[in-house]
Amino acid sequence: MTDGDRHAGEDVREGEARSQSTAEAFRPDPAGLRRGVELLTDRAVPGALPVEMPEVGVGGVAALEALAGPVLGGARSFGTPGFFAHMDPPTPWVSWVMAMWSASLNQNLLHEDTAPVAREIERRVVGWLAPLLGMNGGHMVPGSTVANLTALWAAREAGASTVVAGPDAHISVAKSAHILGLHFRTTDWRDPGGLESAVAVITAGTTASGDIEALDAASGAAWRHVDAAWSGPLRLSPRHSHLLDGIENADSVAVSAHKWLFQPKESALVLFRDPGSAHESISFGASYLRSPNVGILGSHGASAVALMATLVAYGRTGVVAWIDRCMDLANRLAGLVDDHPDLELRSAPRSGIVCWRLRGESPEETVSRVAPEIGLSWTVIDGERWVRSVAANPMADPELVISAVAGDKPLPSVSSQA
Ligand SMILES: Cc1ncc(COP(=O)(O)O)c(C=O)c1O
């Protein structure tokens, strides 16, 4: 045997060992996956993140142990009774499993052959939800920022050259106009000016206060888009659907599933009254594609899988029960604020967002004084600062929040009031 033969043999053995450990990284490891679930459900304490990129790895389970502290322990928890702050909801556990399945399968919805079932799942979920929002189809996108951009792109292709929006439109509307090279102006809708070449963006559930702009505004516009990123899911609720009457007259609707449909990020829908021509106007073909690429995204994942699982697990009525409960919690919080001599309520909440404040203390101070046990946000409306509580958490406890802010004794829990 020559030196060369010996080295070749070692290379083969090393190569086999490497491919063995490579395969282990890509095969399910039941013990590792179980440990991941244990760590998720344990109470993790915050820890330090790695500073340098390791040259040699520690292995899967050791990596989970190392990252549980910083990733899980350091995260903001959206389902705790004190969290009454932002539009980010807790997510049902069935969606966590779907997120894991999706990460494992890594389907790419750009191509039919890399997502044979996932594309159909998206078609079905869109088909279930679009009619409830008065639309006939559309597709999923990572958030309503992209939904708004996509809808305004379709509006531009249909001839709109100006974006006209209410004063409290989300920043993604002005941003989209900028990207698309469209002129942008705001209006209070009382006298919106000429709209014949405009896409009118009507906000159903403004970011700051949850106000719902008149959905019959801008009837003369070339294209009417309703940004229902936050409040769109109210349309699924028999108790609250009337708040969005008129949405069915829009040309397009944006709704975030990762807000009031309790989905993991990144999950939203852009919906169209005429999805055939809207999609055609924003599609591009290429030699490597069997069907044209619709919309803004190229490679993208299967966010519809978690949404389908949530709807299959709990049904429309189950999800609606969470939304209705959130609306009740917002009204309960508003009632407690209104009844309290030291607290001031801006106005009755329209879509689950309560703007309020403690007299004699700035909202920034209030928010930081009660954090992190109590999660609140703050906003500026008409030049005035307010504490902002978004009811995205069906487990939130308004009494706990009021007691922390105003220093009261705890009041009876909300569940005993129901
Ligand atoms: C009214 C409105 N439109 C659009 C968006 C953007 O949605 P996303 O965060 O899903 O991109 C938001 C987010 O808060 C919003 O409140």
The ligand as an SDF file (V2000), in Angstrom:
LIG
                    3D

 16 16  0  0  0  0  0  0  0  0999 V2000
  -53.5500   50.3080    9.6110 C   0  0  0  0  0  0  0  0  0  0  0  0
  -52.3030   49.5360    9.3570 C   0  0  0  0  0  0  0  0  0  0  0  0
  -51.9490   49.2750    8.0880 N   0  0  0  0  0  0  0  0  0  0  0  0
  -50.8410   48.5760    7.7920 C   0  0  0  0  0  0  0  0  0  0  0  0
  -50.0290   48.1020    8.7980 C   0  0  0  0  0  0  0  0  0  0  0  0
  -48.7930   47.3380    8.4350 C   0  0  0  0  0  0  0  0  0  0  0  0
  -49.0210   46.0010    8.7240 O   0  0  0  0  0  0  0  0  0  0  0  0
  -47.8480   44.9570    8.9560 P   0  0  0  0  0  0  0  0  0  0  0  0
  -47.2320   45.3210   10.2730 O   0  0  0  0  0  0  0  0  0  0  0  0
  -48.5720   43.6630    8.9500 O   0  0  0  0  0  0  0  0  0  0  0  0
  -46.8820   45.1110    7.8150 O   0  0  0  0  0  0  0  0  0  0  0  0
  -50.3490   48.3440   10.1370 C   0  0  0  0  0  0  0  0  0  0  0  0
  -49.4910   47.8720   11.2050 C   0  0  0  0  0  0  0  0  0  0  0  0
  -49.5940   48.2330   12.3360 O   0  0  0  0  0  0  0  0  0  0  0  0
  -51.5170   49.0820   10.4170 C   0  0  0  0  0  0  0  0  0  0  0  0
  -51.8790   49.3640   11.6700 O   0  0  0  0  0  0  0  0  0  0  0  0
  1  2  1  0
  2  3  1  0
  2 15  2  0
  3  4  2  0
  4  5  1  0
  5  6  1  0
  5 12  2  0
  6  7  1  0
  7  8  1  0
  8  9  2  0
  8 10  1  0
  8 11  1  0
 12 13  1  0
 12 15  1  0
 13 14  2  0
 15 16  1  0
M  END
$$$$
